[in-house]
Amino acid sequence: MKSHERPRSTLRRTMEKPAADDMVWMCVSKARLSDDERKSLLGDEEEPREHVRGRVVGSAKANERRVRVRDGLELVIHTDHMVPANPDIQDGVDDVAQLSHLNEPSLLHHIASRYLDKELIYTRAGPVLVAMNPFMRLPDLYADSQLATYQKSTAISAGADSDGPRDEAAPPPHVYEVAGVVYNSLRLRGASQSVVINGESGSGKTETTKIILRFLTYQSGGDEISRKLHRTPRIHAGTLWRPADQPASRLPPTTHPAVPNYRAGSNPVLESFGNCVTQRNHNSSRFGKFVRLHYSSAGILSGGSVHRYLLEKSRVVSQEESERSYHALYQLCAGVNRRRESFTPPILPILPRAIAGNPTLADAP
């Protein structure tokens, strides 16, 4: 591509003059609507939609179009207040790069419709994975069988030509796919790989990090050993990593068993002292986290580190209404003797106002 050329996706963001029968998104807040038209269009929605999709049926003036939203409802909209919409046949595609038009209402509609129509929370945007938090647990989506499926599919894709057509039988977008691509790129290229997890509060960044770490641990052979470590007692500290019922000579030549165990065990500690309840999230991370995993030349997890930064220290002494301080402070008080009236911990003055006599104290994470 020449340097002065714009990417095709950028060209598709704009719309010249919509013609009859074109599908468009119109901006409701900027449309000239009577109260009856607005109520007919939006109903009693608590959070009215910003854009509504319709079909152009004709012209009103030079820069205005008549748009049919549904049978019996046509609106006159200025062309500056509408953007092109994608045809219905493109609804539900896995990658938004396949859409004819890229603009905000089209992207939001596409991601929402994939969840509402197919219960899919992941959508590709080229090399980017877009995740929508469903605010409910989806255990089947992250089951061992799913993990194994993406472990296999990403390994096959890594061995194929990256510029070739995508396998039609490939599973739908998933965060496991991202982790698998990263791991296989690390093995094949021998160069460090990065995953950036970004989003607003409550979007699922903390849980997504855990899911990716689980896949990377599993991929290098440490998941089964990690489960054994949780089930069996440890022996003396000199060989803490070895299950008591299995001699060292019988351990498979995979990840050092202590590594996945210590990696998984660091999450509760970090979340206790760095996560809290906010108005939008019951386990909101109030700090940044930079996680490093180290692999041997054979692709075996050999170590790692976690760097934390930008901790919201002001939350210790002050919180917004209906919010809480860090989990650790509540966990400390929830673990003391039931006779709390006779216990006055020295940290009590810095806890939020709600902690004194709060009946929900027992609900501390």
C-alpha positions in Angstrom: 0.0 0.0 0.0 1.4 3.4 -0.9 2.0 5.8 1.9 -0.5 8.4 0.6 -3.3 5.9 0.4 -5.8 5.5 3.2 -6.8 2.1 4.4 -10.1 0.7 2.9 -11.7 0.6 6.3 -11.2 4.3 6.7 -12.8 5.1 3.4 -15.9 3.1 4.4 -16.5 5.2 7.5 -17.9 8.1 5.4 -21.1 8.4 3.4 -21.7 10.7 0.5 -25.4 11.0 -0.4 -27.6 8.1 0.6 -29.8 7.0 -2.2 -33.2 5.3 -2.1 -33.2 1.8 -0.6 -29.9 2.4 1.3 -29.8 1.1 4.9 -28.6 3.9 7.3 -28.2 4.6 11.0 -29.7 7.9 12.0 -28.8 9.9 15.1 -32.0 10.1 17.2 -30.8 13.0 19.4 -30.2 15.2 16.4 -33.3 14.3 14.4 -36.3 16.7 14.4 -38.9 14.5 16.1 -42.1 15.4 17.7 -42.8 14.0 21.1 -45.2 11.4 19.7 -42.6 10.3 17.1 -39.9 10.0 19.7 -42.1 8.0 22.0 -43.2 5.7 19.1 -39.6 5.2 18.1 -38.0 4.6 21.5 -40.9 3.6 23.6 -40.2 3.7 27.4 -36.5 2.8 27.2 -34.6 3.8 30.4 -31.5 4.5 28.3 -32.7 5.6 24.9 -30.7 4.4 21.9 -28.4 7.0 20.2 -28.9 5.5 16.8 -31.8 3.7 15.0 -31.5 1.7 11.8 -33.8 2.4 8.9 -34.1 2.4 5.1 -34.0 5.5 2.8 -37.3 5.7 0.8 -36.8 9.1 -0.8 -35.7 12.7 -0.7 -37.3 15.5 1.2 -34.9 18.4 0.4 -31.4 18.6 -1.1 -29.8 17.4 2.1 -32.6 15.6 3.8 -33.9 12.1 3.3 -37.1 10.3 4.3 -36.2 7.2 6.3 -38.6 4.4 7.1 -37.8 2.9 10.5 -40.6 0.4 10.4 -44.0 0.1 8.8 -46.1 3.2 9.4 -43.2 5.3 10.7 -41.1 7.5 8.4 -38.8 10.3 9.5 -37.1 13.2 7.8 -33.4 13.2 8.6 -30.5 15.5 7.5 -27.8 13.6 5.7 -25.2 14.9 8.2 -27.0 13.0 10.9 -26.9 9.5 9.3 -24.2 6.9 8.6 -24.4 3.8 6.4 -25.6 0.6 7.9 -24.6 -2.9 6.9 -27.0 -5.3 5.1 -28.8 -7.9 7.3 -26.9 -10.7 5.6 -23.7 -9.6 7.4 -25.2 -9.8 10.8 -23.4 -12.3 13.0 -20.1 -12.6 11.1 -17.1 -13.4 13.3 -14.8 -10.6 12.2 -16.0 -6.9 11.8 -13.3 -6.5 9.1 -15.8 -8.4 6.9 -18.4 -5.7 7.3 -19.1 -3.3 4.4 -19.2 -0.3 6.7 -17.3 0.5 9.8 -18.8 3.1 12.1 -19.7 3.3 15.8 -23.4 2.3 15.5 -22.7 -0.5 13.1 -20.0 -1.9 15.4 -22.1 -1.6 18.6 -25.1 -3.2 16.9 -23.0 -6.1 15.5 -21.4 -6.9 18.9 -24.8 -6.7 20.7 -26.6 -8.8 18.1 -24.0 -11.6 18.3 -24.7 -11.9 22.0 -28.5 -11.5 21.8 -29.0 -13.8 18.8 -26.2 -16.4 19.3 -25.1 -15.9 22.9 -21.5 -15.1 21.6 -19.6 -12.6 23.7 -16.4 -12.5 21.6 -16.0 -10.8 18.2 -12.8 -10.4 16.1 -11.6 -7.0 14.8 -8.7 -8.2 12.8 -5.9 -9.0 15.3 -8.0 -7.5 18.1 -10.5 -9.5 20.2 -13.6 -7.5 21.4 -15.2 -9.0 24.5 -18.6 -8.0 25.9 -19.1 -8.7 29.6 -22.4 -10.6 30.0 -22.4 -10.1 33.8 -23.1 -13.8 34.3 -21.0 -16.9 34.7 -20.5 -19.0 31.5 -18.7 -22.1 32.8 -19.1 -24.1 29.6 -17.4 -21.4 27.6 -14.1 -22.0 29.5 -14.4 -25.7 30.1 -11.4 -28.0 29.6 -12.9 -29.3 26.4 -13.0 -25.7 25.0 -9.5 -25.1 26.1 -8.3 -28.3 24.3 -10.3 -27.2 21.1 -8.4 -23.9 20.9 -5.1 -25.5 21.8 -5.5 -27.7 18.7 -6.9 -25.1 16.4 -4.3 -22.4 17.1 -1.5 -25.0 16.7 -2.9 -26.0 13.3 -3.2 -22.3 12.3 0.3 -21.6 13.4 1.6 -24.3 11.0 -0.4 -22.9 8.0 0.3 -19.9 5.9 -0.7 -16.8 8.0 -1.6 -15.0 4.8 -3.9 -17.7 3.5 -7.6 -18.0 3.8 -9.0 -18.7 7.3 -10.2 -22.3 7.9 -14.0 -22.4 7.6 -14.1 -25.0 10.3 -12.2 -22.9 12.8 -14.0 -22.3 16.1 -15.6 -18.9 16.8 -13.6 -16.1 18.4 -12.5 -16.7 21.9 -9.9 -15.4 24.4 -8.3 -18.9 24.3 -7.6 -18.2 20.7 -5.6 -15.1 21.6 -3.6 -17.0 24.2 -3.0 -19.8 21.7 -1.7 -17.4 19.0 0.6 -15.8 21.5 2.0 -19.1 22.7 2.6 -20.5 19.2 4.1 -17.2 18.0 6.5 -17.4 20.9 7.5 -20.9 20.0 7.9 -20.4 16.2 9.4 -16.9 16.2 11.5 -17.2 19.3 10.6 -13.6 20.2 8.7 -12.1 23.2 5.0 -11.6 22.7 2.6 -9.2 24.4 -1.2 -9.2 25.2 -2.7 -5.8 26.0 -6.0 -6.1 27.9 -7.9 -2.8 27.9 -11.4 -1.6 28.8 -13.6 0.4 31.1 -14.3 -0.5 34.7 -16.4 -3.7 34.9 -15.6 -4.8 31.3 -13.9 -8.0 32.5 -10.1 -7.2 32.4 -9.3 -9.0 35.6 -11.1 -12.2 34.7 -9.7 -12.1 31.1 -6.2 -12.0 32.5 -6.9 -15.1 34.6 -8.3 -17.0 31.7 -5.3 -16.2 29.5 -2.9 -17.2 32.3 -4.8 -20.5 32.7 -4.4 -21.3 29.0 -0.7 -20.5 29.0 -0.2 -22.7 32.0 -2.2 -25.5 30.5 -0.4 -25.2 27.2 3.0 -25.8 28.8 1.8 -28.9 30.7 1.4 -27.4 34.1 -2.4 -27.5 34.6 -2.7 -31.1 35.7 0.2 -30.8 38.1 -1.3 -27.6 39.5 -4.6 -29.5 40.3 -2.6 -32.2 42.0 -0.9 -29.7 44.2 -4.2 -28.4 45.4 -5.4 -31.9 46.2 -2.4 -33.4 48.0 -0.4 -32.4 51.1 3.0 -30.9 50.7 6.1 -32.3 52.3 8.9 -30.4 53.9 9.9 -27.0 52.5 13.0 -28.3 50.8 10.8 -30.0 48.2 7.7 -28.0 48.5 6.8 -28.5 44.8 6.5 -32.3 45.0 3.2 -34.0 45.9 3.7 -36.2 49.0 2.4 -39.3 47.2 4.7 -39.0 44.1 8.5 -39.3 44.1 10.5 -36.8 42.2 11.7 -39.4 39.7 8.1 -40.1 38.5 7.2 -36.4 37.7 6.7 -35.8 34.0 9.3 -33.6 32.3 7.0 -30.5 32.0 6.6 -27.3 33.8 8.2 -27.1 37.3 5.1 -28.0 39.4 5.6 -25.0 41.8 5.4 -22.4 39.0 1.7 -22.7 38.1 0.8 -23.2 41.7 2.6 -20.0 42.8 1.2 -18.2 39.8 -2.4 -19.1 40.6 -1.8 -18.4 44.3 -0.7 -14.8 43.7 -4.1 -13.7 42.3 -6.0 -13.9 45.6 -3.3 -12.0 47.4 -3.1 -9.2 44.8 -6.9 -9.0 44.6 -7.3 -8.8 48.4 -5.0 -5.8 48.7 -5.7 -4.1 45.3 -9.4 -4.9 44.4 -12.6 -3.5 45.9 -16.3 -3.0 45.4 -17.3 0.0 43.2 -20.7 1.1 41.9 -20.2 -0.9 38.7 -18.0 -3.8 39.8 -17.8 -6.0 42.9 -14.2 -6.9 42.2 -12.7 -3.9 40.6 -8.9 -3.7 40.3 -7.7 -0.4 41.5 -4.1 -0.8 40.3 -2.2 -1.6 37.1 -0.8 -5.0 36.6 2.1 -6.1 34.3 2.5 -9.9 34.2 5.6 -11.7 32.8 5.8 -15.4 32.0 9.1 -17.0 31.2 9.4 -20.0 28.9 12.3 -22.3 28.1 13.3 -23.0 24.5 11.1 -26.1 24.7 8.0 -24.0 25.4 7.9 -25.0 29.1 6.8 -22.4 31.7 9.8 -21.8 33.9 9.0 -18.7 35.9 7.2 -15.4 36.0 6.7 -12.1 37.7 4.0 -9.6 38.5 4.6 -5.8 38.6 1.9 -3.6 40.1 1.6 0.1 39.9 -0.7 3.2 40.3 -2.5 1.8 43.3 -5.5 4.0 44.3 -4.3 4.8 47.8 -6.9 7.4 48.5 -9.6 4.6 48.6 -8.2 3.5 51.9 -9.5 6.5 53.7 -12.3 7.7 51.4 -14.9 6.0 49.2 -17.9 7.1 47.2 -21.4 6.2 48.3 -22.2 2.4 48.1 -18.5 1.6 47.4 -16.0 -0.1 49.7 -12.3 -0.1 50.5 -10.0 -3.0 49.7 -11.1 -6.5 50.3 -8.3 -7.3 52.8 -9.6 -4.9 55.4 -13.1 -6.5 55.4 -11.6 -10.0 55.3 -9.5 -9.1 58.4 -12.6 -8.0 60.4 -14.7 -10.9 59.1 -12.2 -13.3 60.5 -12.0 -12.1 64.0 -13.9 -13.5 67.0 -17.7 -13.3 66.7 -17.7 -11.1 69.8 -16.9 -8.0 67.7 -18.1 -5.6 70.3 -15.1 -6.5 72.5 -12.7 -6.2 69.6 -11.3 -2.8 68.5 -8.7 -3.4 65.8 -6.1 -0.6 65.4 -7.0 -0.2 61.7 -10.7 0.5 62.4 -10.4 4.3 62.1 -9.3 4.0 58.4 -12.1 1.6 57.4 -15.1 3.1 55.6 -18.0 4.3 57.6 -20.2 1.3 56.7 -17.9 -1.2 58.5 -19.2 -0.3 62.0 -22.3 -2.4 62.5 -22.6 -3.3 58.8 -24.7 -6.4 58.6 -23.1 -7.2 55.2 -19.6 -7.5 56.8 -19.9 -11.3 56.7 -20.2 -11.0 52.9 -16.6 -9.9 52.6 -15.0 -11.7 49.6 
